[in-house]
Amino acid sequence: MDEFIYEYDGNYTYEEGVTPHEESVFQHKSNCTRDAFCVSLLVITAAIFVLGFCGNALVIWIAGFKMKKTVNTTWYLSLAISDFVFCVFLPFIITNMAMEKWLFGLFLCKFTSAVLFLNMFSSIFLLVIISVDRCVSVVFPVWAQNHRTVRKASVIVILAWVLAIGLSLPSVVFRDVQHHLGRSICYNNYTSHQHSHEIIAISRFVAGFAVPFIIISICYSVIILKLRSNRMTKSSKPFKVMTALIATFFICWLPYHVFILLELNHQNYNHYLLTVGQQIGTCLAAANSFLNPVLYVFMGNDFQQRFKSSLLSKMENAMGDDGRTTSRYLSRSSSVDGKVSTHI
């Protein structure tokens, strides 16, 4: 992979010793509209945009305007907003893939990439928050009932977003636009900062995947052990959405991180394999933005009941704090719903 590095959002990263002319010549060797694989990625990405935009907009409408504000709806609303903002910027990426050049200037080159990583960090941070919240509610139900409030949840969400914004800033710093032979390319310009590529790739993997996933796994393991000790193994409903969210995030983001880390030593790997792997990883990562609202609908209730109710009712019931089945075992209080609930 001596000539270029395929980057996360469908653009390219120039390394030292690589000229824009070399990249331009390589790029013109293929035409996306004539390549079946590229066309397939375009179709899939366009479908992700439509489904993600509509699905997350619906979640935002229901959680933000149709439901009573609770801790759980605060988590889901923030997740939906993150995914919705990402979907809003997908048309820029789709256009760049189809045209094989960047048409939107330096500001959007930087901003679109930053939004993409903002979605990655905010999503995983919110999943960590949800996991810790569920774990605390199960292990310390009385404390959670007294201290788990919407106000505190809103503050935690804001802090998570601030941290995610901070970790997304490298895209603003390193993204650049190169003009050559009538073409504009949005790429990562790491040539003036030694080891910056390695530092950013590794830090994104650690902060945006490895450490958060470990925390989520620990919290979820504690929840399972606690419920089993209370002989509630039959109450699987509270775990369905949480399990699906974690598994989906893992499946969607792990391939991206694997191939981004492999490209740090791209000279040791097959160029075509890395390129295709990163393209598929990009597509899977984008798919995470529309799978969350789908999970809200189809993991919340019994399969037959879902199709007997309206779409709005299904989504509201899936997202709501209605985990009373499990909560009865955690607290004698009948008002525990929305405070100590373990329903995700």
N, C-alpha and C positions, 0 to 999 in steps of 0.2 A: 504494500500500500504506500508506495513511495511518492505518489503524485498528489493524493488528497486524502482527507479524512472526512467521512460522512458523519455529520453531526446530528444531534437529537431531533431537531425540528425540521429536518429535510434540507438543511443548508450545508455548507461546507466550511471546514476549518483549514486555513492555510498554515503550514508549518515552515520552519526555516528551510531555505533552499528551494522552495516551491514558488513559482511565479504565477500571477494571475493568468498569463498567457497559456501556460501549461494546463491550468485548470479549465480555461475556456475551451481549449482544443479538445480536452478529454470530454467535457460536457457535451459538446456537439457530436460526439460519436453515437449518441443514442437520442431518440425522440420519444418522449413519454407516450404520446398518443399512438405510437406504433409499437409500443412495448406492452405485451399482455400483462406482465407483472406490474408494471407501473400503472396501467389503466385500472387494474384490480385494486391497487392501493388507493387510487383516486376515488373509485366507487365506494370502497369501504369507508374511507375517511369522510366522504360526503354523507354517507348514511349515518356515521357517528355524529356528524354535525347536526343533522336533522333530528335524530332521536335524542341526542344530548340537549339540544336547545329547547325542544318542546318538553321533554321529560323534566328537566331541571326547572324550567319556567313554571310547570305545573306544581312541582314540589314547593317552590318559593311562594306561589300563590296560596296553596293550601296551608303550609306551615306558617306563613307570614300573615295571612289575612283570614283564613277560614277556621283555624284551630286556636284553642286557648294556649297562651304562651306558657310553656313549661320548660324544664331543663332539657328534656329530650328533644323537643321541637327546636330549641335553640341550637343544639348540636346539628341536627339535620338541616336546618335552614342555612347554617353557615357552610356546611358541606355542599349544599345545592348551589349556593351563591358562587362558591369557588369553581365548581364544575361548569356553571352557566357562563361565567366570565371567560373561562377557557374556550368553551364552544363558540362564543362570540368572535373569537380571534381565529378560529379554525379556517374560515374562508381565505385569510391571507396565506396560510400554509398550503391550502389546496391550490390556490392560484400559482404560488411559487413552484409547486410540484408539477403542475400542468404546463406552465410557461417555461420552466427551467431557467428563470431569472427573477430577480426581485424588482418589483415595480413600485414599491410604496415608500421609498426613502429611508434615511438613516434612523429617524425617530421610531418608526414602526418596526424597523429591523431590530432595534434594541428592545422596544416595549413588548413586542409580540413574544420574543424569546423569554423575557422576564416574566410575563404572565404565565407562560407554560410552566416554568419552574415554580412560580408562586402557587399554581394549582397542585403541583407535586408535593411541595412542602406543607401547604395548608391542609391538604387531604390527609396526609399521614399524621400530622400533628393532631388533627381533630379525631382521627381514629384512636390515637394514643389517649387523648382526653376521655373519649367515650369508654375506652377499656378501663382506665383508672377509675372513672366514675362508677361503672358497673361493679368493679371489684370492691370499692369502698362501700357501695350500697349493700352488697351481699355480706361482707365481713363485718361491717360496722353499721347495721341498719338504723339503730337508734340515733347515732351521731349524724348519719346522713339525713335522717328525717328532720333533724333540728338545724342543720347547717347547709343543706343542699338547696340553694335558692336560684331563681332565674337571674337575679342581679349578679351574683357571684359567677354564674355560668357565662354571662355576657362579658364580664371582665376577663375571664380566662380565654374566651374566644378572641377578644381583641388582642390580648398578649400573644396568642398563637399566630394571629395574622401579622402582627408586627415582626415577630421572629421570622416568619416565612418571607416577608418582604425583604428583610435584611439579608437572608440567604439567597435571595433571587437577584441581588444587586450586581454580582459578577457579570450577568448578561448585559447589563447596562454599560458596564465598563469595557468589556472585551468585544462585544458585537460591533461589527463595522460593515460598511458597504464598499465594495471594490467595483470601479467602472472600467471596463475594458472591451474594446471592439464592439461598442454599442450595447453591451450587456452589463447589468448590475447584479452583483452577487452579495447576498447577506451571509457573512461568515464570522467565525471567531478568530480574532487577531491576537494570537498569543506570542507572536515573534519578538515583541519588545519586553516581555516579562518572562524571565527564565523560570522554568518549573511551574509556571502558573497553571498550565493545562493539567498536569498531574495533581497539583494541590486541589484544584476545583473539582476534578472528577472524583477523587478519593473522598473529599469532604462531603460532596453531594451523596455519595453512596453511604457514608457513615451516618451523617445527620438526617438524610432523607429516606433511609431504608433500613440499614442494619440495626442501629440502636433502637429506633422506634419499634421495629418488628420484634425485637427481643422483649421490650417492655410489654407490648401487646400480648405476646405469647405467655409471658409470666402471669399477667393479670387474668387472662382467660383460663389458664391452668388452675389458678387459685379459685376462680369462680366454680369451675367444674368440681374440684375437690370439696369445696364448701357445700355445694348442692348435694353431692353424693353422700356426704356425712349426715345430711338431713334427710336422706332417703327420698330425694326428689328427682331421681334419674328419669322418671316418666315425664317430667315437665320440660320437654325439649324446646317448646315454643319460644322461651326467652332467649335462646341462643341462635336461632336460625339466621336472623338478619345479621347479627354480629359475626358469626362464622363465615357467612357469605361475603360480607364486606371485607374481612381480613384476607380470606382466600383470594378474592377478586383482586385486591390491591397487590398481593404477592405475585399472582400470575401475570398481572398487567405490567408491573414495574420491574420484576427481576430480570427478564430478558434485556431490557434497556440498559440496566446497570452492568450486566455481565459484558455486553458488547462494548459499552463505553470504556470499561476498565481494560478490555482486551485491546482496544485501539491505542492504548498508551504504549504498547509494544507492537504496533501494527506491522512492523517489518518481519515479525515472526509468524504471522498468520496470513492465510489466503485472503487476498484483496476482495474477491467476489463474496466470500463467506461473510466477511465483516460488513460489507455493504448491504447485502441482503438481510443479515441478522439485525443490523441497526434499523433498516426500513421496517422490518416486521416488529421490532421492539418499539419503534415509534408509534406504529399503528395500534399495538396492544396498549401502550400507555394512554393514547387518546381514547381508547375504548372504555377505560375506567371512568371517564367523565359522564358516560350515559348509562353504565351498568348500575351505578348507585341508585338512581330513581327507579330503575326496573326492579331492583331488589326490594325497595320499600314496598312495592306493590305485591310482588309474588312471593315474598317470604313472610308476610305478616299474618296470614290466616290460612285455614284449611283450604286445600286446592278447590274443592267443589264450592265452598262458600264464596270464594273470590269471584267466580264466574256468575254467581247469583246476585251479586251486588254491583253497584255502579262503580266506575273507575274512581271517582272521587272518594267514595266510601272505602274502597279497598286501600287507597293510598293513605287516607286519614287514619284508618284502623292500624295499618302497618307501622306508621310513624308515631302513633299516640302512646302515651304512658299508660297502657292498659295491661301491664304485666301483673295482674292481681293474683293469678294462680300461684306464681312463685312467691309473691310478696306476702301471702298469708302465712307462709312458713318462716318468714324473716321478721315479722312484727305483728303484734296483736292489734295494732291500731288499724281501724277500717279506713282511715284517711291517708294511708301510706301511698296510695296511687299518685304518681307524679313526683314523689319525693324519694321513696326507697325502692321504687320499681326496678326490676332487673330486666324488663322487656326492652329490647333494642328496636 
